[in-house]
Amino acid sequence: MFNKLKEKLGSFKQSIGKTIDEKAVELKEPVEEIVEIEPAEKPVSTPEVSENVSSFEDQLDKTEASPSLKQKIGFAQKAKALVFEREVILDGSDIEDSLWELEMALLESDIAINVAEAIVESVKEELVGSRKKLGKNTGELVENALRSAIYKVMSANVFDLDDYIRDAEKPVHIVFIGINGTGKTTTISKMAKRLKDMKYSVVIAAGDTFRAGAIDQIAIHAERIGVKLIKHQEGGDPAAVVYDAVQHAKAHNVDVVLSDTAGRMHTNVNLMAQLEKVCRVSSPDLIIFVDEAVAGNDAVERAQQFNTAVPIHGSILTKTDADSKGGAAISIAYITGKPILFLGMGQGYDDLKKFDPEWFVDQLFE
């Protein structure tokens, strides 16, 4: 998982590490600093040492030394301290080339351009001006900067669905939307199984009346999981199906309604209007966008378009276990301003992982 992105991040760590090591060569051996001091304009009297004065700088302040003398002695002390501390201090010019390579690597991993720019800028802020003592682990310094930058863009608007369902008035109605073939129906089945395992009662609305075989497919899942399915005939009004499911839940004290909808492209005006009708009639508590992690920037763009048409509350990314780049997962929350809720990690009903940005970042550096 994310192997290509891991490789690119590793290359960046090596590049920055090489830069730091090359800069450190100049500080391998402590050197004596010789500072020439210009004669003062008038003789400098030797100050009396007082028990109340504890430092050379305090004594210097009490002399009649010229400002030039004080400035030179102060500089000498700072320079000498830096040499003997043996630190490398990075500036922007040191890592400019490496940062450009990092941005290109992120773009090649299907990370949206403004997300890549945000990550690079954050890494730059972390590294420029940072002090690295000779002998300390260079890789750790760079990795921490990368971890922090990626975590920032992935942790936008964190939302805990479990907490929401626990605290919300029942029934909680969730509508799932997305394009064709991204695993939306399977994701609904996984969610139903998860909620049932958490002791919630669940009903599924077979709102995809458009695709041939869609009702039969979700009926098989519902039977296997052991949850109630509300369905109409193929070609029927999906808004009516969803409405009936919500009314059934209210009448039978069901905790959660999970509504399937037909997959559609955001460019299909008629189907998008139908989706808006479904949401208008049933007033869902949450609308969740489902797409494939492997779709990369396409998934991010589609999430933006759906969010504009029918504002979403979060996303679920399927096939994450097969994603070698990680671009969609890193970008989608930042671009839409809505959190990732779960990741599909396989074909089984239990292969739905609650999203944790810290866990995700750990996978990139394991």
DRENTI-16077 format. One record per residue (C-alpha): residue number from 1; residue in three letters; x, y, z. Coordinates in Angstrom, 1 decimal. Example, Ala and Ser with C-alpha at 12.3 -4.5 7.8 and 13.67 -1.06 7.14 Angstrom:
2
k->1&r->Ala&u->12.3&v->-4.5&w->7.8;
k->2&r->Ser&u->13.7&v->-1.1&w->7.1;
% end
This chain:
366
k->1&r->Met&u->0.0&v->0.0&w->0.0;
k->2&r->Phe&u->1.3&v->3.4&w->-1.0;
k->3&r->Asn&u->4.6&v->1.9&w->-2.2;
k->4&r->Lys&u->5.3&v->4.5&w->-4.9;
k->5&r->Leu&u->4.7&v->7.4&w->-2.5;
k->6&r->Lys&u->6.8&v->5.8&w->0.2;
k->7&r->Glu&u->9.7&v->5.5&w->-2.3;
k->8&r->Lys&u->9.4&v->9.1&w->-3.3;
k->9&r->Leu&u->9.3&v->10.4&w->0.3;
k->10&r->Gly&u->12.3&v->8.2&w->1.1;
k->11&r->Ser&u->14.2&v->9.8&w->-1.8;
k->12&r->Phe&u->13.4&v->13.3&w->-0.4;
k->13&r->Lys&u->14.8&v->12.3&w->3.0;
k->14&r->Gln&u->18.0&v->11.1&w->1.4;
k->15&r->Ser&u->18.3&v->14.3&w->-0.7;
k->16&r->Ile&u->17.9&v->16.6&w->2.3;
k->17&r->Gly&u->20.2&v->14.4&w->4.4;
k->18&r->Lys&u->22.9&v->14.7&w->1.8;
k->19&r->Thr&u->22.6&v->18.5&w->1.8;
k->20&r->Ile&u->22.9&v->18.6&w->5.6;
k->21&r->Asp&u->25.9&v->16.2&w->5.7;
k->22&r->Glu&u->27.7&v->18.3&w->3.0;
k->23&r->Lys&u->27.1&v->21.4&w->5.0;
k->24&r->Ala&u->28.3&v->19.7&w->8.1;
k->25&r->Val&u->31.7&v->19.0&w->6.6;
k->26&r->Glu&u->32.8&v->22.6&w->7.2;
k->27&r->Leu&u->32.1&v->22.1&w->10.9;
k->28&r->Lys&u->33.9&v->18.8&w->11.4;
k->29&r->Glu&u->36.7&v->20.2&w->13.6;
k->30&r->Pro&u->36.3&v->23.1&w->16.1;
k->31&r->Val&u->38.4&v->26.1&w->15.1;
k->32&r->Glu&u->39.8&v->29.0&w->17.0;
k->33&r->Glu&u->38.1&v->32.3&w->16.1;
k->34&r->Ile&u->40.5&v->35.2&w->15.8;
k->35&r->Val&u->38.7&v->38.5&w->16.0;
k->36&r->Glu&u->40.5&v->41.7&w->15.4;
k->37&r->Ile&u->39.4&v->44.6&w->17.6;
k->38&r->Glu&u->39.9&v->48.1&w->16.4;
k->39&r->Pro&u->41.5&v->50.4&w->19.0;
k->40&r->Ala&u->39.0&v->52.5&w->20.9;
k->41&r->Glu&u->38.8&v->56.2&w->20.2;
k->42&r->Lys&u->39.9&v->56.9&w->23.8;
k->43&r->Pro&u->41.7&v->54.7&w->26.4;
k->44&r->Val&u->39.5&v->52.2&w->28.0;
k->45&r->Ser&u->39.7&v->52.0&w->31.7;
k->46&r->Thr&u->39.8&v->48.6&w->33.4;
k->47&r->Pro&u->36.6&v->48.1&w->35.3;
k->48&r->Glu&u->36.7&v->47.1&w->38.9;
k->49&r->Val&u->35.3&v->43.6&w->39.4;
k->50&r->Ser&u->32.3&v->43.7&w->41.7;
k->51&r->Glu&u->30.9&v->40.7&w->43.6;
k->52&r->Asn&u->27.5&v->41.8&w->42.2;
k->53&r->Val&u->28.7&v->41.5&w->38.6;
k->54&r->Ser&u->28.8&v->37.9&w->37.4;
k->55&r->Ser&u->29.5&v->37.9&w->33.7;
k->56&r->Phe&u->31.9&v->39.4&w->31.3;
k->57&r->Glu&u->29.0&v->41.1&w->29.4;
k->58&r->Asp&u->28.0&v->42.9&w->32.6;
k->59&r->Gln&u->31.6&v->44.1&w->33.1;
k->60&r->Leu&u->31.7&v->45.2&w->29.5;
k->61&r->Asp&u->28.5&v->47.3&w->29.9;
k->62&r->Lys&u->30.1&v->49.2&w->32.8;
k->63&r->Thr&u->33.2&v->50.2&w->30.7;
k->64&r->Glu&u->33.6&v->53.2&w->28.5;
k->65&r->Ala&u->34.4&v->50.9&w->25.5;
k->66&r->Ser&u->33.2&v->52.1&w->22.1;
k->67&r->Pro&u->30.1&v->50.6&w->20.6;
k->68&r->Ser&u->32.4&v->49.1&w->17.9;
k->69&r->Leu&u->34.3&v->47.2&w->20.6;
k->70&r->Lys&u->31.2&v->45.9&w->22.3;
k->71&r->Gln&u->29.7&v->44.8&w->18.9;
k->72&r->Lys&u->32.9&v->42.9&w->17.9;
k->73&r->Ile&u->33.2&v->41.1&w->21.2;
k->74&r->Gly&u->29.5&v->40.1&w->21.1;
k->75&r->Phe&u->29.9&v->38.8&w->17.6;
k->76&r->Ala&u->33.0&v->36.8&w->18.5;
k->77&r->Gln&u->31.3&v->35.1&w->21.4;
k->78&r->Lys&u->28.3&v->34.1&w->19.3;
k->79&r->Ala&u->30.5&v->32.8&w->16.4;
k->80&r->Lys&u->32.6&v->30.8&w->18.9;
k->81&r->Ala&u->29.5&v->29.4&w->20.5;
k->82&r->Leu&u->28.2&v->28.3&w->17.1;
k->83&r->Val&u->31.4&v->26.6&w->16.1;
k->84&r->Phe&u->31.7&v->24.7&w->19.4;
k->85&r->Glu&u->28.1&v->23.7&w->19.5;
k->86&r->Arg&u->28.7&v->22.3&w->16.0;
k->87&r->Glu&u->25.3&v->22.8&w->14.5;
k->88&r->Val&u->24.1&v->23.0&w->10.9;
k->89&r->Ile&u->21.5&v->25.7&w->10.3;
k->90&r->Leu&u->19.5&v->25.3&w->7.1;
k->91&r->Asp&u->18.5&v->28.2&w->4.9;
k->92&r->Gly&u->16.1&v->28.3&w->1.9;
k->93&r->Ser&u->18.9&v->28.1&w->-0.7;
k->94&r->Asp&u->20.2&v->24.8&w->0.9;
k->95&r->Ile&u->17.0&v->22.9&w->0.2;
k->96&r->Glu&u->15.4&v->24.7&w->-2.8;
k->97&r->Asp&u->16.3&v->22.0&w->-5.3;
k->98&r->Ser&u->15.1&v->19.2&w->-2.9;
k->99&r->Leu&u->11.8&v->21.0&w->-2.3;
k->100&r->Trp&u->11.2&v->21.2&w->-6.0;
k->101&r->Glu&u->11.9&v->17.5&w->-6.4;
k->102&r->Leu&u->9.5&v->16.8&w->-3.5;
k->103&r->Glu&u->6.7&v->18.8&w->-5.2;
k->104&r->Met&u->7.2&v->17.0&w->-8.4;
k->105&r->Ala&u->7.1&v->13.6&w->-6.6;
k->106&r->Leu&u->3.8&v->14.6&w->-4.8;
k->107&r->Leu&u->2.2&v->15.6&w->-8.1;
k->108&r->Glu&u->3.4&v->12.3&w->-9.7;
k->109&r->Ser&u->1.6&v->10.5&w->-6.8;
k->110&r->Asp&u->-1.7&v->12.1&w->-7.9;
k->111&r->Ile&u->-1.7&v->14.6&w->-5.1;
k->112&r->Ala&u->-3.7&v->17.8&w->-6.1;
k->113&r->Ile&u->-1.4&v->20.7&w->-7.0;
k->114&r->Asn&u->-2.6&v->23.1&w->-4.2;
k->115&r->Val&u->-2.3&v->20.2&w->-1.7;
k->116&r->Ala&u->1.3&v->19.5&w->-2.9;
k->117&r->Glu&u->2.1&v->23.2&w->-2.6;
k->118&r->Ala&u->0.7&v->23.3&w->1.0;
k->119&r->Ile&u->2.8&v->20.2&w->2.0;
k->120&r->Val&u->6.0&v->21.7&w->0.5;
k->121&r->Glu&u->5.5&v->25.0&w->2.1;
k->122&r->Ser&u->4.9&v->23.4&w->5.5;
k->123&r->Val&u->8.1&v->21.2&w->5.1;
k->124&r->Lys&u->10.0&v->24.4&w->4.2;
k->125&r->Glu&u->8.8&v->26.2&w->7.3;
k->126&r->Glu&u->9.8&v->23.3&w->9.5;
k->127&r->Leu&u->13.3&v->22.9&w->8.0;
k->128&r->Val&u->14.5&v->26.4&w->7.1;
k->129&r->Gly&u->16.2&v->27.8&w->10.2;
k->130&r->Ser&u->16.2&v->24.5&w->12.0;
k->131&r->Arg&u->19.3&v->23.5&w->13.9;
k->132&r->Lys&u->20.8&v->20.1&w->13.5;
k->133&r->Lys&u->23.7&v->19.1&w->15.8;
k->134&r->Leu&u->26.4&v->17.1&w->14.2;
k->135&r->Gly&u->26.0&v->13.4&w->14.9;
k->136&r->Lys&u->22.2&v->13.6&w->15.4;
k->137&r->Asn&u->19.9&v->11.6&w->13.1;
k->138&r->Thr&u->19.3&v->13.6&w->9.9;
k->139&r->Gly&u->16.6&v->11.3&w->8.7;
k->140&r->Glu&u->14.6&v->11.9&w->11.8;
k->141&r->Leu&u->14.6&v->15.6&w->11.3;
k->142&r->Val&u->13.4&v->15.4&w->7.8;
k->143&r->Glu&u->10.8&v->12.7&w->8.5;
k->144&r->Asn&u->9.3&v->14.7&w->11.3;
k->145&r->Ala&u->8.8&v->17.7&w->9.0;
k->146&r->Leu&u->7.2&v->15.5&w->6.3;
k->147&r->Arg&u->4.9&v->13.8&w->8.9;
k->148&r->Ser&u->3.8&v->17.1&w->10.3;
k->149&r->Ala&u->3.1&v->18.5&w->6.8;
k->150&r->Ile&u->1.0&v->15.5&w->5.6;
k->151&r->Tyr&u->-0.9&v->15.2&w->8.8;
k->152&r->Lys&u->-2.0&v->18.9&w->8.6;
k->153&r->Val&u->-3.6&v->18.5&w->5.2;
k->154&r->Met&u->-5.3&v->15.2&w->6.1;
k->155&r->Ser&u->-6.7&v->16.1&w->9.5;
k->156&r->Ala&u->-9.0&v->18.9&w->8.2;
k->157&r->Asn&u->-12.4&v->18.9&w->9.9;
k->158&r->Val&u->-12.1&v->15.6&w->11.6;
k->159&r->Phe&u->-15.5&v->14.0&w->12.2;
k->160&r->Asp&u->-16.3&v->10.9&w->14.2;
k->161&r->Leu&u->-19.3&v->9.1&w->12.7;
k->162&r->Asp&u->-19.6&v->6.7&w->15.6;
k->163&r->Asp&u->-19.9&v->9.6&w->18.1;
k->164&r->Tyr&u->-22.5&v->11.3&w->15.8;
k->165&r->Ile&u->-24.7&v->8.2&w->15.5;
k->166&r->Arg&u->-24.5&v->7.6&w->19.3;
k->167&r->Asp&u->-25.6&v->11.1&w->20.2;
k->168&r->Ala&u->-28.0&v->11.9&w->17.4;
k->169&r->Glu&u->-31.8&v->11.6&w->17.4;
k->170&r->Lys&u->-32.9&v->8.3&w->15.8;
k->171&r->Pro&u->-33.3&v->7.2&w->13.2;
k->172&r->Val&u->-30.1&v->8.6&w->11.6;
k->173&r->His&u->-30.5&v->8.7&w->7.9;
k->174&r->Ile&u->-27.3&v->8.4&w->5.7;
k->175&r->Val&u->-27.4&v->8.7&w->1.9;
k->176&r->Phe&u->-24.5&v->7.3&w->-0.1;
k->177&r->Ile&u->-23.6&v->8.9&w->-3.4;
k->178&r->Gly&u->-20.9&v->8.6&w->-6.1;
k->179&r->Ile&u->-20.3&v->7.4&w->-9.7;
k->180&r->Asn&u->-20.8&v->3.9&w->-11.1;
k->181&r->Gly&u->-18.5&v->1.0&w->-10.2;
k->182&r->Thr&u->-16.6&v->2.5&w->-7.2;
k->183&r->Gly&u->-17.9&v->0.0&w->-4.6;
k->184&r->Lys&u->-20.8&v->2.1&w->-3.2;
k->185&r->Thr&u->-23.2&v->-0.8&w->-2.7;
k->186&r->Thr&u->-20.5&v->-3.0&w->-1.1;
k->187&r->Thr&u->-19.5&v->-0.1&w->1.2;
k->188&r->Ile&u->-23.1&v->0.3&w->2.4;
k->189&r->Ser&u->-23.2&v->-3.5&w->3.2;
k->190&r->Lys&u->-19.9&v->-3.1&w->5.1;
k->191&r->Met&u->-21.3&v->-0.2&w->7.0;
k->192&r->Ala&u->-24.5&v->-2.1&w->7.8;
k->193&r->Lys&u->-22.5&v->-5.0&w->9.2;
k->194&r->Arg&u->-20.3&v->-2.7&w->11.3;
k->195&r->Leu&u->-23.3&v->-0.9&w->12.8;
k->196&r->Lys&u->-25.1&v->-4.2&w->13.5;
k->197&r->Asp&u->-22.0&v->-5.4&w->15.3;
k->198&r->Met&u->-22.2&v->-2.2&w->17.4;
k->199&r->Lys&u->-25.7&v->-3.3&w->18.4;
k->200&r->Tyr&u->-27.6&v->-0.8&w->16.2;
k->201&r->Ser&u->-30.7&v->-1.8&w->14.3;
k->202&r->Val&u->-30.3&v->-1.0&w->10.6;
k->203&r->Val&u->-32.5&v->-0.8&w->7.5;
k->204&r->Ile&u->-31.2&v->-0.4&w->3.9;
k->205&r->Ala&u->-33.0&v->1.5&w->1.2;
k->206&r->Ala&u->-32.5&v->0.0&w->-2.3;
k->207&r->Gly&u->-32.5&v->3.5&w->-3.9;
k->208&r->Asp&u->-30.5&v->2.4&w->-7.0;
k->209&r->Thr&u->-33.5&v->1.6&w->-9.2;
k->210&r->Phe&u->-31.7&v->2.6&w->-12.4;
k->211&r->Arg&u->-28.9&v->0.0&w->-12.8;
k->212&r->Ala&u->-30.0&v->-3.5&w->-13.9;
k->213&r->Gly&u->-29.4&v->-6.0&w->-11.1;
k->214&r->Ala&u->-28.7&v->-3.3&w->-8.4;
k->215&r->Ile&u->-31.7&v->-4.3&w->-6.3;
k->216&r->Asp&u->-30.9&v->-8.0&w->-6.4;
k->217&r->Gln&u->-27.2&v->-7.3&w->-5.5;
k->218&r->Ile&u->-28.0&v->-5.3&w->-2.4;
k->219&r->Ala&u->-30.8&v->-7.8&w->-1.5;
k->220&r->Ile&u->-28.2&v->-10.5&w->-1.3;
k->221&r->His&u->-26.0&v->-8.4&w->0.9;
k->222&r->Ala&u->-28.9&v->-7.5&w->3.2;
k->223&r->Glu&u->-29.8&v->-11.2&w->3.6;
k->224&r->Arg&u->-26.3&v->-12.3&w->4.4;
k->225&r->Ile&u->-25.8&v->-9.5&w->7.0;
k->226&r->Gly&u->-29.3&v->-10.0&w->8.4;
k->227&r->Val&u->-30.8&v->-6.5&w->8.0;
k->228&r->Lys&u->-34.1&v->-5.3&w->6.6;
k->229&r->Leu&u->-34.2&v->-4.1&w->3.0;
k->230&r->Ile&u->-36.8&v->-1.7&w->1.7;
k->231&r->Lys&u->-37.2&v->-2.0&w->-2.1;
k->232&r->His&u->-39.5&v->-1.1&w->-5.0;
k->233&r->Gln&u->-39.5&v->-2.4&w->-8.5;
k->234&r->Glu&u->-36.6&v->-1.7&w->-10.9;
k->235&r->Gly&u->-37.1&v->1.6&w->-12.7;
k->236&r->Gly&u->-39.2&v->3.0&w->-9.8;
k->237&r->Asp&u->-38.8&v->6.4&w->-8.1;
k->238&r->Pro&u->-35.7&v->6.3&w->-5.9;
k->239&r->Ala&u->-37.0&v->9.2&w->-3.8;
k->240&r->Ala&u->-40.1&v->7.1&w->-2.9;
k->241&r->Val&u->-38.0&v->4.1&w->-1.9;
k->242&r->Val&u->-35.8&v->6.2&w->0.4;
k->243&r->Tyr&u->-38.9&v->7.9&w->1.9;
k->244&r->Asp&u->-40.5&v->4.6&w->2.6;
k->245&r->Ala&u->-37.3&v->3.3&w->4.3;
k->246&r->Val&u->-37.2&v->6.3&w->6.6;
k->247&r->Gln&u->-40.9&v->6.0&w->7.5;
k->248&r->His&u->-40.4&v->2.3&w->8.2;
k->249&r->Ala&u->-37.5&v->3.1&w->10.6;
k->250&r->Lys&u->-39.6&v->5.7&w->12.4;
k->251&r->Ala&u->-42.5&v->3.2&w->12.8;
k->252&r->His&u->-40.3&v->0.4&w->14.0;
k->253&r->Asn&u->-37.7&v->2.3&w->16.1;
k->254&r->Val&u->-34.8&v->1.5&w->13.8;
k->255&r->Asp&u->-31.6&v->3.3&w->14.7;
k->256&r->Val&u->-30.0&v->3.9&w->11.2;
k->257&r->Val&u->-31.2&v->4.1&w->7.6;
k->258&r->Leu&u->-28.6&v->3.5&w->4.9;
k->259&r->Ser&u->-29.8&v->4.6&w->1.5;
k->260&r->Asp&u->-28.2&v->3.4&w->-1.7;
k->261&r->Thr&u->-28.5&v->5.6&w->-4.8;
k->262&r->Ala&u->-27.7&v->5.0&w->-8.5;
k->263&r->Gly&u->-24.1&v->5.7&w->-9.5;
k->264&r->Arg&u->-23.9&v->8.8&w->-11.8;
k->265&r->Met&u->-21.4&v->11.1&w->-13.3;
k->266&r->His&u->-21.6&v->14.6&w->-11.9;
k->267&r->Thr&u->-22.0&v->15.8&w->-15.5;
k->268&r->Asn&u->-25.3&v->13.9&w->-16.0;
k->269&r->Val&u->-27.8&v->16.8&w->-15.4;
k->270&r->Asn&u->-30.9&v->14.5&w->-15.1;
k->271&r->Leu&u->-29.4&v->12.1&w->-12.7;
k->272&r->Met&u->-28.0&v->14.9&w->-10.5;
k->273&r->Ala&u->-31.4&v->16.5&w->-10.4;
k->274&r->Gln&u->-32.8&v->13.1&w->-9.3;
k->275&r->Leu&u->-30.3&v->12.9&w->-6.6;
k->276&r->Glu&u->-31.2&v->16.4&w->-5.4;
k->277&r->Lys&u->-34.8&v->15.2&w->-5.3;
k->278&r->Val&u->-33.9&v->12.2&w->-3.1;
k->279&r->Cys&u->-32.2&v->14.4&w->-0.6;
k->280&r->Arg&u->-34.9&v->17.0&w->-0.7;
k->281&r->Val&u->-37.7&v->14.5&w->0.0;
k->282&r->Ser&u->-35.9&v->12.4&w->2.7;
k->283&r->Ser&u->-33.8&v->15.2&w->4.4;
k->284&r->Pro&u->-30.9&v->12.9&w->5.2;
k->285&r->Asp&u->-28.8&v->13.6&w->8.3;
k->286&r->Leu&u->-25.6&v->12.8&w->6.4;
k->287&r->Ile&u->-24.5&v->12.5&w->2.8;
k->288&r->Ile&u->-21.4&v->10.5&w->2.2;
k->289&r->Phe&u->-19.4&v->10.5&w->-1.1;
k->290&r->Val&u->-17.9&v->7.1&w->-2.1;
k->291&r->Asp&u->-15.1&v->6.7&w->-4.6;
k->292&r->Glu&u->-12.0&v->4.7&w->-5.3;
k->293&r->Ala&u->-8.6&v->5.6&w->-3.7;
k->294&r->Val&u->-6.9&v->4.3&w->-6.9;
k->295&r->Ala&u->-8.7&v->7.0&w->-9.0;
k->296&r->Gly&u->-6.3&v->9.6&w->-7.6;
k->297&r->Asn&u->-7.0&v->13.2&w->-8.8;
k->298&r->Asp&u->-10.2&v->12.0&w->-10.7;
k->299&r->Ala&u->-11.7&v->11.0&w->-7.3;
k->300&r->Val&u->-10.8&v->14.4&w->-5.8;
k->301&r->Glu&u->-12.3&v->16.3&w->-8.7;
k->302&r->Arg&u->-15.5&v->14.2&w->-8.6;
k->303&r->Ala&u->-15.8&v->14.9&w->-4.9;
k->304&r->Gln&u->-15.6&v->18.6&w->-5.5;
k->305&r->Gln&u->-18.3&v->18.4&w->-8.2;
k->306&r->Phe&u->-20.7&v->16.3&w->-6.0;
k->307&r->Asn&u->-20.1&v->18.6&w->-3.0;
k->308&r->Thr&u->-21.1&v->21.5&w->-5.2;
k->309&r->Ala&u->-24.3&v->19.8&w->-6.4;
k->310&r->Val&u->-25.4&v->18.1&w->-3.2;
k->311&r->Pro&u->-23.2&v->19.2&w->-0.2;
k->312&r->Ile&u->-21.5&v->16.1&w->1.3;
k->313&r->His&u->-20.5&v->15.6&w->4.9;
k->314&r->Gly&u->-17.6&v->13.3&w->4.3;
k->315&r->Ser&u->-16.0&v->10.7&w->2.1;
k->316&r->Ile&u->-15.2&v->7.0&w->2.0;
k->317&r->Leu&u->-12.4&v->5.7&w->-0.2;
k->318&r->Thr&u->-12.6&v->2.1&w->-1.4;
k->319&r->Lys&u->-9.7&v->-0.1&w->-2.7;
k->320&r->Thr&u->-7.2&v->1.7&w->-0.5;
k->321&r->Asp&u->-5.3&v->-1.5&w->0.0;
k->322&r->Ala&u->-4.6&v->-1.5&w->-3.7;
k->323&r->Asp&u->-3.5&v->2.1&w->-3.9;
k->324&r->Ser&u->0.2&v->2.6&w->-4.6;
k->325&r->Lys&u->0.2&v->6.4&w->-4.7;
k->326&r->Gly&u->-2.1&v->7.7&w->-1.9;
k->327&r->Gly&u->-2.9&v->10.9&w->-3.7;
k->328&r->Ala&u->-6.7&v->10.8&w->-3.3;
k->329&r->Ala&u->-6.5&v->10.0&w->0.4;
k->330&r->Ile&u->-4.1&v->12.9&w->1.0;
k->331&r->Ser&u->-6.0&v->15.4&w->-1.1;
k->332&r->Ile&u->-9.7&v->14.8&w->-0.8;
k->333&r->Ala&u->-10.3&v->16.2&w->2.7;
k->334&r->Tyr&u->-8.2&v->19.2&w->2.1;
k->335&r->Ile&u->-9.9&v->20.0&w->-1.2;
k->336&r->Thr&u->-13.5&v->19.5&w->-0.2;
k->337&r->Gly&u->-13.1&v->20.7&w->3.4;
k->338&r->Lys&u->-14.9&v->17.5&w->4.4;
k->339&r->Pro&u->-13.3&v->14.6&w->6.3;
k->340&r->Ile&u->-12.5&v->11.1&w->5.2;
k->341&r->Leu&u->-14.6&v->8.8&w->7.3;
k->342&r->Phe&u->-13.6&v->5.3&w->6.4;
k->343&r->Leu&u->-11.2&v->3.4&w->4.1;
k->344&r->Gly&u->-12.2&v->0.2&w->2.2;
k->345&r->Met&u->-9.4&v->-2.2&w->2.8;
k->346&r->Gly&u->-10.6&v->-5.4&w->1.1;
k->347&r->Gln&u->-13.6&v->-7.4&w->-0.1;
k->348&r->Gly&u->-14.9&v->-8.8&w->3.2;
k->349&r->Tyr&u->-17.7&v->-7.2&w->5.2;
k->350&r->Asp&u->-15.2&v->-6.4&w->8.0;
k->351&r->Asp&u->-12.7&v->-4.7&w->5.7;
k->352&r->Leu&u->-13.8&v->-1.2&w->6.5;
k->353&r->Lys&u->-11.3&v->0.8&w->8.5;
k->354&r->Lys&u->-12.2&v->3.9&w->10.4;
k->355&r->Phe&u->-10.0&v->6.7&w->9.1;
k->356&r->Asp&u->-7.2&v->7.9&w->11.4;
k->357&r->Pro&u->-4.8&v->10.5&w->9.9;
k->358&r->Glu&u->-2.1&v->9.5&w->12.3;
k->359&r->Trp&u->-2.3&v->5.9&w->11.3;
k->360&r->Phe&u->-2.3&v->6.8&w->7.6;
k->361&r->Val&u->0.9&v->8.9&w->8.0;
k->362&r->Asp&u->2.5&v->6.0&w->9.9;
k->363&r->Gln&u->1.9&v->3.8&w->6.8;
k->364&r->Leu&u->3.9&v->6.1&w->4.7;
k->365&r->Phe&u->7.0&v->5.8&w->6.8;
k->366&r->Glu&u->6.8&v->2.2&w->8.1;
% end
